[in-house]
Amino acid sequence: MKNILKSMLLVSFLSLTTLSYAQAADMKSGDDYMPSLITKTPLEGRMLAIKMVRKTVGAIQGDSKIKHAVRKKYQDDPKLLMYAVELVAIEFQTIAIANNYWR
């Protein structure tokens, strides 16, 4: 069951990320919160990764009432919180590669 839930979450994330990129193409240039993956420090990279995940969720679920209602579910479930952490780690890995942090 745990692996099925994790697989479903990953598939959802990948399909929703595609949706997010399609929506991003429709954004005005003034809405660009991520002009580059290049950051001055790893901490800035981590903060950008968190912002990327938050913006993706915001693009997928635009209704703030629903977003706030769902927060109660994941704030009390450590497994769901860990999935959120994994998403940030995936985004940070992308940023780290772009910045050559692993040199």
Backbone as XML, in Angstrom:
<?xml version="1.0"?>
<chain id="A" units="angstrom">
  <residue number="1" name="MET">
    <atom name="N" x="0.827" y="-1.192" z="0.000"/>
    <atom name="CA" x="0.000" y="0.000" z="0.000"/>
    <atom name="C" x="0.869" y="1.254" z="0.000"/>
  </residue>
  <residue number="2" name="LYS">
    <atom name="N" x="1.946" y="1.238" z="0.805"/>
    <atom name="CA" x="2.825" y="2.401" z="0.904"/>
    <atom name="C" x="3.480" y="2.698" z="-0.437"/>
  </residue>
  <residue number="3" name="ASN">
    <atom name="N" x="3.940" y="1.660" z="-1.134"/>
    <atom name="CA" x="4.570" y="1.858" z="-2.436"/>
    <atom name="C" x="3.571" y="2.334" z="-3.485"/>
  </residue>
  <residue number="4" name="ILE">
    <atom name="N" x="2.345" y="1.852" z="-3.399"/>
    <atom name="CA" x="1.321" y="2.289" z="-4.340"/>
    <atom name="C" x="1.019" y="3.767" z="-4.139"/>
  </residue>
  <residue number="5" name="LEU">
    <atom name="N" x="0.889" y="4.184" z="-2.874"/>
    <atom name="CA" x="0.625" y="5.596" z="-2.573"/>
    <atom name="C" x="1.773" y="6.475" z="-3.053"/>
  </residue>
  <residue number="6" name="LYS">
    <atom name="N" x="2.986" y="6.031" z="-2.813"/>
    <atom name="CA" x="4.152" y="6.795" z="-3.250"/>
    <atom name="C" x="4.205" y="6.874" z="-4.773"/>
  </residue>
  <residue number="7" name="SER">
    <atom name="N" x="3.915" y="5.790" z="-5.448"/>
    <atom name="CA" x="3.902" y="5.787" z="-6.916"/>
    <atom name="C" x="2.823" y="6.707" z="-7.453"/>
  </residue>
  <residue number="8" name="MET">
    <atom name="N" x="1.649" y="6.676" z="-6.818"/>
    <atom name="CA" x="0.556" y="7.544" z="-7.255"/>
    <atom name="C" x="0.936" y="9.012" z="-7.054"/>
  </residue>
  <residue number="9" name="LEU">
    <atom name="N" x="1.593" y="9.304" z="-5.941"/>
    <atom name="CA" x="2.022" y="10.670" z="-5.676"/>
    <atom name="C" x="3.034" y="11.126" z="-6.720"/>
  </residue>
  <residue number="10" name="LEU">
    <atom name="N" x="3.982" y="10.266" z="-7.066"/>
    <atom name="CA" x="4.990" y="10.611" z="-8.059"/>
    <atom name="C" x="4.357" y="10.841" z="-9.427"/>
  </residue>
  <residue number="11" name="VAL">
    <atom name="N" x="3.450" y="9.960" z="-9.825"/>
    <atom name="CA" x="2.775" y="10.123" z="-11.117"/>
    <atom name="C" x="1.971" y="11.419" z="-11.122"/>
  </residue>
  <residue number="12" name="SER">
    <atom name="N" x="1.286" y="11.693" z="-10.022"/>
    <atom name="CA" x="0.515" y="12.939" z="-9.931"/>
    <atom name="C" x="1.426" y="14.141" z="-10.027"/>
  </residue>
  <residue number="13" name="PHE">
    <atom name="N" x="2.542" y="14.081" z="-9.323"/>
    <atom name="CA" x="3.489" y="15.202" z="-9.350"/>
    <atom name="C" x="4.012" y="15.432" z="-10.762"/>
  </residue>
  <residue number="14" name="LEU">
    <atom name="N" x="4.389" y="14.360" z="-11.451"/>
    <atom name="CA" x="4.932" y="14.512" z="-12.798"/>
    <atom name="C" x="3.896" y="15.067" z="-13.762"/>
  </residue>
  <residue number="15" name="SER">
    <atom name="N" x="2.672" y="14.573" z="-13.675"/>
    <atom name="CA" x="1.643" y="15.086" z="-14.587"/>
    <atom name="C" x="1.264" y="16.511" z="-14.225"/>
  </residue>
  <residue number="16" name="LEU">
    <atom name="N" x="1.241" y="16.833" z="-12.956"/>
    <atom name="CA" x="0.901" y="18.186" z="-12.543"/>
    <atom name="C" x="2.030" y="19.158" z="-12.850"/>
  </residue>
  <residue number="17" name="THR">
    <atom name="N" x="3.262" y="18.685" z="-12.791"/>
    <atom name="CA" x="4.393" y="19.542" z="-13.152"/>
    <atom name="C" x="4.293" y="19.923" z="-14.621"/>
  </residue>
  <residue number="18" name="THR">
    <atom name="N" x="3.896" y="18.974" z="-15.456"/>
    <atom name="CA" x="3.700" y="19.276" z="-16.866"/>
    <atom name="C" x="2.628" y="20.341" z="-17.032"/>
  </residue>
  <residue number="19" name="LEU">
    <atom name="N" x="1.543" y="20.218" z="-16.296"/>
    <atom name="CA" x="0.491" y="21.222" z="-16.319"/>
    <atom name="C" x="1.040" y="22.569" z="-15.863"/>
  </residue>
  <residue number="20" name="SER">
    <atom name="N" x="1.851" y="22.547" z="-14.817"/>
    <atom name="CA" x="2.429" y="23.783" z="-14.292"/>
    <atom name="C" x="3.288" y="24.477" z="-15.343"/>
  </residue>
  <residue number="21" name="TYR">
    <atom name="N" x="4.086" y="23.726" z="-16.081"/>
    <atom name="CA" x="4.923" y="24.322" z="-17.117"/>
    <atom name="C" x="4.071" y="24.897" z="-18.245"/>
  </residue>
  <residue number="22" name="ALA">
    <atom name="N" x="2.976" y="24.226" z="-18.562"/>
    <atom name="CA" x="2.077" y="24.752" z="-19.595"/>
    <atom name="C" x="1.447" y="26.061" z="-19.121"/>
  </residue>
  <residue number="23" name="GLN">
    <atom name="N" x="1.059" y="26.113" z="-17.870"/>
    <atom name="CA" x="0.492" y="27.339" z="-17.324"/>
    <atom name="C" x="1.552" y="28.430" z="-17.251"/>
  </residue>
  <residue number="24" name="ALA">
    <atom name="N" x="2.778" y="28.060" z="-16.937"/>
    <atom name="CA" x="3.864" y="29.039" z="-16.835"/>
    <atom name="C" x="4.098" y="29.723" z="-18.179"/>
  </residue>
  <residue number="25" name="ALA">
    <atom name="N" x="3.866" y="29.003" z="-19.251"/>
    <atom name="CA" x="4.058" y="29.604" z="-20.576"/>
    <atom name="C" x="3.066" y="30.734" z="-20.819"/>
  </residue>
  <residue number="26" name="ASP">
    <atom name="N" x="1.909" y="30.674" z="-20.143"/>
    <atom name="CA" x="0.902" y="31.708" z="-20.288"/>
    <atom name="C" x="1.126" y="32.905" z="-19.365"/>
  </residue>
  <residue number="27" name="MET">
    <atom name="N" x="2.093" y="32.804" z="-18.449"/>
    <atom name="CA" x="2.332" y="33.873" z="-17.480"/>
    <atom name="C" x="2.983" y="35.074" z="-18.145"/>
  </residue>
  <residue number="28" name="LYS">
    <atom name="N" x="2.707" y="36.238" z="-17.611"/>
    <atom name="CA" x="3.362" y="37.453" z="-18.084"/>
    <atom name="C" x="4.792" y="37.459" z="-17.558"/>
  </residue>
  <residue number="29" name="SER">
    <atom name="N" x="5.681" y="38.171" z="-18.239"/>
    <atom name="CA" x="7.080" y="38.197" z="-17.825"/>
    <atom name="C" x="7.254" y="38.765" z="-16.422"/>
  </residue>
  <residue number="30" name="GLY">
    <atom name="N" x="6.356" y="39.654" z="-15.972"/>
    <atom name="CA" x="6.442" y="40.212" z="-14.626"/>
    <atom name="C" x="6.145" y="39.192" z="-13.540"/>
  </residue>
  <residue number="31" name="ASP">
    <atom name="N" x="5.540" y="38.058" z="-13.922"/>
    <atom name="CA" x="5.206" y="37.008" z="-12.970"/>
    <atom name="C" x="6.330" y="35.995" z="-12.799"/>
  </residue>
  <residue number="32" name="ASP">
    <atom name="N" x="7.466" y="36.236" z="-13.443"/>
    <atom name="CA" x="8.561" y="35.270" z="-13.430"/>
    <atom name="C" x="9.269" y="35.271" z="-12.077"/>
  </residue>
  <residue number="33" name="TYR">
    <atom name="N" x="8.936" y="34.311" z="-11.235"/>
    <atom name="CA" x="9.559" y="34.207" z="-9.921"/>
    <atom name="C" x="10.879" y="33.444" z="-9.976"/>
  </residue>
  <residue number="34" name="MET">
    <atom name="N" x="11.200" y="32.890" z="-11.149"/>
    <atom name="CA" x="12.389" y="32.076" z="-11.280"/>
    <atom name="C" x="13.100" y="32.411" z="-12.595"/>
  </residue>
  <residue number="35" name="PRO">
    <atom name="N" x="13.748" y="33.562" z="-12.656"/>
    <atom name="CA" x="14.407" y="33.925" z="-13.905"/>
    <atom name="C" x="15.599" y="33.026" z="-14.232"/>
  </residue>
  <residue number="36" name="SER">
    <atom name="N" x="16.124" y="32.339" z="-13.217"/>
    <atom name="CA" x="17.287" y="31.479" z="-13.428"/>
    <atom name="C" x="17.370" y="30.447" z="-12.312"/>
  </residue>
  <residue number="37" name="LEU">
    <atom name="N" x="17.977" y="29.322" z="-12.619"/>
    <atom name="CA" x="18.274" y="28.325" z="-11.580"/>
    <atom name="C" x="19.601" y="28.639" z="-10.896"/>
  </residue>
  <residue number="38" name="ILE">
    <atom name="N" x="20.349" y="29.569" z="-11.428"/>
    <atom name="CA" x="21.654" y="29.920" z="-10.864"/>
    <atom name="C" x="21.444" y="30.767" z="-9.615"/>
  </residue>
  <residue number="39" name="THR">
    <atom name="N" x="22.039" y="30.341" z="-8.504"/>
    <atom name="CA" x="21.926" y="31.053" z="-7.238"/>
    <atom name="C" x="23.321" y="31.324" z="-6.694"/>
  </residue>
  <residue number="40" name="LYS">
    <atom name="N" x="23.420" y="32.316" z="-5.803"/>
    <atom name="CA" x="24.726" y="32.687" z="-5.242"/>
    <atom name="C" x="25.226" y="31.685" z="-4.219"/>
  </residue>
  <residue number="41" name="THR">
    <atom name="N" x="24.310" y="31.072" z="-3.483"/>
    <atom name="CA" x="24.698" y="30.130" z="-2.430"/>
    <atom name="C" x="23.786" y="28.909" z="-2.458"/>
  </residue>
  <residue number="42" name="PRO">
    <atom name="N" x="24.229" y="27.808" z="-1.862"/>
    <atom name="CA" x="23.350" y="26.652" z="-1.748"/>
    <atom name="C" x="22.069" y="26.964" z="-0.954"/>
  </residue>
  <residue number="43" name="LEU">
    <atom name="N" x="22.172" y="27.836" z="0.062"/>
    <atom name="CA" x="20.969" y="28.193" z="0.819"/>
    <atom name="C" x="19.956" y="28.916" z="-0.072"/>
  </residue>
  <residue number="44" name="GLU">
    <atom name="N" x="20.425" y="29.819" z="-0.918"/>
    <atom name="CA" x="19.511" y="30.464" z="-1.873"/>
    <atom name="C" x="18.906" y="29.423" z="-2.804"/>
  </residue>
  <residue number="45" name="GLY">
    <atom name="N" x="19.696" y="28.429" z="-3.184"/>
    <atom name="CA" x="19.189" y="27.346" z="-4.028"/>
    <atom name="C" x="18.109" y="26.558" z="-3.328"/>
  </residue>
  <residue number="46" name="ARG">
    <atom name="N" x="18.310" y="26.276" z="-2.059"/>
    <atom name="CA" x="17.302" y="25.539" z="-1.287"/>
    <atom name="C" x="16.022" y="26.360" z="-1.168"/>
  </residue>
  <residue number="47" name="MET">
    <atom name="N" x="16.151" y="27.646" z="-0.916"/>
    <atom name="CA" x="14.973" y="28.500" z="-0.801"/>
    <atom name="C" x="14.229" y="28.577" z="-2.142"/>
  </residue>
  <residue number="48" name="LEU">
    <atom name="N" x="14.982" y="28.594" z="-3.236"/>
    <atom name="CA" x="14.357" y="28.574" z="-4.555"/>
    <atom name="C" x="13.616" y="27.258" z="-4.772"/>
  </residue>
  <residue number="49" name="ALA">
    <atom name="N" x="14.191" y="26.150" z="-4.324"/>
    <atom name="CA" x="13.527" y="24.848" z="-4.464"/>
    <atom name="C" x="12.195" y="24.835" z="-3.716"/>
  </residue>
  <residue number="50" name="ILE">
    <atom name="N" x="12.184" y="25.390" z="-2.517"/>
    <atom name="CA" x="10.940" y="25.456" z="-1.738"/>
    <atom name="C" x="9.920" y="26.321" z="-2.477"/>
  </residue>
  <residue number="51" name="LYS">
    <atom name="N" x="10.384" y="27.452" z="-2.999"/>
    <atom name="CA" x="9.477" y="28.343" z="-3.732"/>
    <atom name="C" x="8.921" y="27.651" z="-4.976"/>
  </residue>
  <residue number="52" name="MET">
    <atom name="N" x="9.767" y="26.879" z="-5.666"/>
    <atom name="CA" x="9.318" y="26.179" z="-6.861"/>
    <atom name="C" x="8.194" y="25.195" z="-6.529"/>
  </residue>
  <residue number="53" name="VAL">
    <atom name="N" x="8.348" y="24.464" z="-5.429"/>
    <atom name="CA" x="7.312" y="23.509" z="-5.035"/>
    <atom name="C" x="6.034" y="24.256" z="-4.649"/>
  </residue>
  <residue number="54" name="ARG">
    <atom name="N" x="6.173" y="25.331" z="-3.886"/>
    <atom name="CA" x="4.995" y="26.106" z="-3.471"/>
    <atom name="C" x="4.274" y="26.694" z="-4.680"/>
  </residue>
  <residue number="55" name="LYS">
    <atom name="N" x="5.035" y="27.226" z="-5.631"/>
    <atom name="CA" x="4.424" y="27.811" z="-6.821"/>
    <atom name="C" x="3.755" y="26.740" z="-7.678"/>
  </residue>
  <residue number="56" name="THR">
    <atom name="N" x="4.337" y="25.555" z="-7.721"/>
    <atom name="CA" x="3.730" y="24.460" z="-8.476"/>
    <atom name="C" x="2.396" y="24.087" z="-7.856"/>
  </residue>
  <residue number="57" name="VAL">
    <atom name="N" x="2.373" y="23.959" z="-6.539"/>
    <atom name="CA" x="1.115" y="23.644" z="-5.859"/>
    <atom name="C" x="0.099" y="24.756" z="-6.110"/>
  </residue>
  <residue number="58" name="GLY">
    <atom name="N" x="0.542" y="26.014" z="-6.036"/>
    <atom name="CA" x="-0.350" y="27.138" z="-6.278"/>
    <atom name="C" x="-0.902" y="27.155" z="-7.691"/>
  </residue>
  <residue number="59" name="ALA">
    <atom name="N" x="-0.086" y="26.753" z="-8.657"/>
    <atom name="CA" x="-0.546" y="26.712" z="-10.048"/>
    <atom name="C" x="-1.559" y="25.584" z="-10.262"/>
  </residue>
  <residue number="60" name="ILE">
    <atom name="N" x="-1.372" y="24.509" z="-9.523"/>
    <atom name="CA" x="-2.263" y="23.361" z="-9.668"/>
    <atom name="C" x="-3.576" y="23.591" z="-8.925"/>
  </residue>
  <residue number="61" name="GLN">
    <atom name="N" x="-3.465" y="24.096" z="-7.690"/>
    <atom name="CA" x="-4.644" y="24.320" z="-6.863"/>
    <atom name="C" x="-4.736" y="25.805" z="-6.555"/>
  </residue>
  <residue number="62" name="GLY">
    <atom name="N" x="-5.472" y="26.520" z="-7.360"/>
    <atom name="CA" x="-5.566" y="27.961" z="-7.222"/>
    <atom name="C" x="-6.518" y="28.433" z="-6.136"/>
  </residue>
  <residue number="63" name="ASP">
    <atom name="N" x="-7.386" y="27.555" z="-5.672"/>
    <atom name="CA" x="-8.373" y="27.928" z="-4.660"/>
    <atom name="C" x="-7.725" y="27.884" z="-3.280"/>
  </residue>
  <residue number="64" name="SER">
    <atom name="N" x="-7.523" y="29.053" z="-2.674"/>
    <atom name="CA" x="-6.822" y="29.108" z="-1.391"/>
    <atom name="C" x="-7.602" y="28.422" z="-0.274"/>
  </residue>
  <residue number="65" name="LYS">
    <atom name="N" x="-8.925" y="28.414" z="-0.338"/>
    <atom name="CA" x="-9.713" y="27.728" z="0.691"/>
    <atom name="C" x="-9.430" y="26.229" z="0.681"/>
  </residue>
  <residue number="66" name="ILE">
    <atom name="N" x="-9.333" y="25.666" z="-0.507"/>
    <atom name="CA" x="-9.034" y="24.234" z="-0.610"/>
    <atom name="C" x="-7.616" y="23.956" z="-0.141"/>
  </residue>
  <residue number="67" name="LYS">
    <atom name="N" x="-6.659" y="24.811" z="-0.551"/>
    <atom name="CA" x="-5.270" y="24.617" z="-0.106"/>
    <atom name="C" x="-5.178" y="24.629" z="1.417"/>
  </residue>
  <residue number="68" name="HIS">
    <atom name="N" x="-5.860" y="25.573" z="2.063"/>
    <atom name="CA" x="-5.814" y="25.660" z="3.523"/>
    <atom name="C" x="-6.511" y="24.469" z="4.176"/>
  </residue>
  <residue number="69" name="ALA">
    <atom name="N" x="-7.583" y="23.987" z="3.571"/>
    <atom name="CA" x="-8.293" y="22.833" z="4.118"/>
    <atom name="C" x="-7.422" y="21.574" z="4.072"/>
  </residue>
  <residue number="70" name="VAL">
    <atom name="N" x="-6.653" y="21.429" z="3.007"/>
    <atom name="CA" x="-5.810" y="20.244" z="2.840"/>
    <atom name="C" x="-4.599" y="20.286" z="3.769"/>
  </residue>
  <residue number="71" name="ARG">
    <atom name="N" x="-4.138" y="21.479" z="4.104"/>
    <atom name="CA" x="-2.957" y="21.598" z="4.982"/>
    <atom name="C" x="-3.137" y="20.851" z="6.296"/>
  </residue>
  <residue number="72" name="LYS">
    <atom name="N" x="-4.322" y="20.874" z="6.852"/>
    <atom name="CA" x="-4.582" y="20.179" z="8.116"/>
    <atom name="C" x="-4.292" y="18.691" z="7.974"/>
  </residue>
  <residue number="73" name="LYS">
    <atom name="N" x="-4.611" y="18.131" z="6.810"/>
    <atom name="CA" x="-4.370" y="16.701" z="6.593"/>
    <atom name="C" x="-2.875" y="16.389" z="6.600"/>
  </residue>
  <residue number="74" name="TYR">
    <atom name="N" x="-2.088" y="17.170" z="5.859"/>
    <atom name="CA" x="-0.675" y="16.803" z="5.773"/>
    <atom name="C" x="0.149" y="17.312" z="6.941"/>
  </residue>
  <residue number="75" name="GLN">
    <atom name="N" x="-0.311" y="18.322" z="7.656"/>
    <atom name="CA" x="0.481" y="18.787" z="8.793"/>
    <atom name="C" x="0.461" y="17.774" z="9.931"/>
  </residue>
  <residue number="76" name="ASP">
    <atom name="N" x="-0.566" y="16.932" z="9.979"/>
    <atom name="CA" x="-0.680" y="15.932" z="11.029"/>
    <atom name="C" x="-0.199" y="14.552" z="10.600"/>
  </residue>
  <residue number="77" name="ASP">
    <atom name="N" x="0.227" y="14.410" z="9.358"/>
    <atom name="CA" x="0.659" y="13.102" z="8.855"/>
    <atom name="C" x="2.129" y="13.174" z="8.452"/>
  </residue>
  <residue number="78" name="PRO">
    <atom name="N" x="3.009" y="12.596" z="9.278"/>
    <atom name="CA" x="4.446" y="12.684" z="8.983"/>
    <atom name="C" x="4.830" y="12.104" z="7.620"/>
  </residue>
  <residue number="79" name="LYS">
    <atom name="N" x="4.127" y="11.092" z="7.163"/>
    <atom name="CA" x="4.436" y="10.506" z="5.855"/>
    <atom name="C" x="4.168" y="11.510" z="4.733"/>
  </residue>
  <residue number="80" name="LEU">
    <atom name="N" x="3.051" y="12.215" z="4.827"/>
    <atom name="CA" x="2.739" y="13.208" z="3.804"/>
    <atom name="C" x="3.728" y="14.370" z="3.845"/>
  </residue>
  <residue number="81" name="LEU">
    <atom name="N" x="4.163" y="14.746" z="5.029"/>
    <atom name="CA" x="5.183" y="15.796" z="5.137"/>
    <atom name="C" x="6.490" y="15.349" z="4.487"/>
  </residue>
  <residue number="82" name="MET">
    <atom name="N" x="6.838" y="14.089" z="4.673"/>
    <atom name="CA" x="8.074" y="13.578" z="4.066"/>
    <atom name="C" x="7.975" y="13.570" z="2.546"/>
  </residue>
  <residue number="83" name="TYR">
    <atom name="N" x="6.793" y="13.323" z="2.009"/>
    <atom name="CA" x="6.623" y="13.399" z="0.560"/>
    <atom name="C" x="6.857" y="14.823" z="0.072"/>
  </residue>
  <residue number="84" name="ALA">
    <atom name="N" x="6.388" y="15.794" z="0.837"/>
    <atom name="CA" x="6.625" y="17.198" z="0.473"/>
    <atom name="C" x="8.119" y="17.506" z="0.510"/>
  </residue>
  <residue number="85" name="VAL">
    <atom name="N" x="8.798" y="16.994" z="1.503"/>
    <atom name="CA" x="10.247" y="17.187" z="1.604"/>
    <atom name="C" x="10.949" y="16.565" z="0.399"/>
  </residue>
  <residue number="86" name="GLU">
    <atom name="N" x="10.481" y="15.406" z="-0.040"/>
    <atom name="CA" x="11.063" y="14.764" z="-1.218"/>
    <atom name="C" x="10.923" y="15.644" z="-2.459"/>
  </residue>
  <residue number="87" name="LEU">
    <atom name="N" x="9.784" y="16.293" z="-2.607"/>
    <atom name="CA" x="9.580" y="17.167" z="-3.764"/>
    <atom name="C" x="10.570" y="18.335" z="-3.743"/>
  </residue>
  <residue number="88" name="VAL">
    <atom name="N" x="10.788" y="18.905" z="-2.564"/>
    <atom name="CA" x="11.773" y="19.986" z="-2.445"/>
    <atom name="C" x="13.165" y="19.451" z="-2.773"/>
  </residue>
  <residue number="89" name="ALA">
    <atom name="N" x="13.481" y="18.255" z="-2.306"/>
    <atom name="CA" x="14.795" y="17.662" z="-2.590"/>
    <atom name="C" x="14.999" y="17.451" z="-4.081"/>
  </residue>
  <residue number="90" name="ILE">
    <atom name="N" x="13.965" y="17.044" z="-4.788"/>
    <atom name="CA" x="14.067" y="16.847" z="-6.237"/>
    <atom name="C" x="14.341" y="18.179" z="-6.927"/>
  </residue>
  <residue number="91" name="GLU">
    <atom name="N" x="13.609" y="19.219" z="-6.531"/>
    <atom name="CA" x="13.845" y="20.544" z="-7.117"/>
    <atom name="C" x="15.242" y="21.047" z="-6.762"/>
  </residue>
  <residue number="92" name="PHE">
    <atom name="N" x="15.682" y="20.831" z="-5.522"/>
    <atom name="CA" x="17.015" y="21.282" z="-5.128"/>
    <atom name="C" x="18.088" y="20.536" z="-5.905"/>
  </residue>
  <residue number="93" name="GLN">
    <atom name="N" x="17.879" y="19.275" z="-6.177"/>
    <atom name="CA" x="18.847" y="18.509" z="-6.969"/>
    <atom name="C" x="19.020" y="19.150" z="-8.340"/>
  </residue>
  <residue number="94" name="THR">
    <atom name="N" x="17.932" y="19.570" z="-8.955"/>
    <atom name="CA" x="17.999" y="20.247" z="-10.252"/>
    <atom name="C" x="18.814" y="21.537" z="-10.143"/>
  </residue>
  <residue number="95" name="ILE">
    <atom name="N" x="18.545" y="22.312" z="-9.104"/>
    <atom name="CA" x="19.266" y="23.574" z="-8.886"/>
    <atom name="C" x="20.743" y="23.311" z="-8.607"/>
  </residue>
  <residue number="96" name="ALA">
    <atom name="N" x="21.017" y="22.291" z="-7.812"/>
    <atom name="CA" x="22.407" y="21.960" z="-7.479"/>
    <atom name="C" x="23.192" y="21.553" z="-8.717"/>
  </residue>
  <residue number="97" name="ILE">
    <atom name="N" x="22.565" y="20.812" z="-9.595"/>
    <atom name="CA" x="23.234" y="20.431" z="-10.847"/>
    <atom name="C" x="23.503" y="21.666" z="-11.681"/>
  </residue>
  <residue number="98" name="ALA">
    <atom name="N" x="22.525" y="22.564" z="-11.781"/>
    <atom name="CA" x="22.695" y="23.794" z="-12.574"/>
    <atom name="C" x="23.816" y="24.683" z="-12.016"/>
  </residue>
  <residue number="99" name="ASN">
    <atom name="N" x="24.028" y="24.627" z="-10.702"/>
    <atom name="CA" x="25.024" y="25.463" z="-10.054"/>
    <atom name="C" x="26.340" y="24.736" z="-9.775"/>
  </residue>
  <residue number="100" name="ASN">
    <atom name="N" x="26.421" y="23.485" z="-10.168"/>
    <atom name="CA" x="27.617" y="22.688" z="-9.939"/>
    <atom name="C" x="28.000" y="22.632" z="-8.451"/>
  </residue>
  <residue number="101" name="TYR">
    <atom name="N" x="26.985" y="22.518" z="-7.582"/>
    <atom name="CA" x="27.248" y="22.459" z="-6.136"/>
    <atom name="C" x="28.028" y="21.220" z="-5.730"/>
  </residue>
  <residue number="102" name="TRP">
    <atom name="N" x="28.002" y="20.178" z="-6.569"/>
    <atom name="CA" x="28.633" y="18.908" z="-6.162"/>
    <atom name="C" x="30.109" y="18.850" z="-6.554"/>
  </residue>
  <residue number="103" name="ARG">
    <atom name="N" x="30.666" y="19.946" z="-7.060"/>
    <atom name="CA" x="32.070" y="19.939" z="-7.504"/>
    <atom name="C" x="33.021" y="19.555" z="-6.410"/>
  </residue>
</chain>
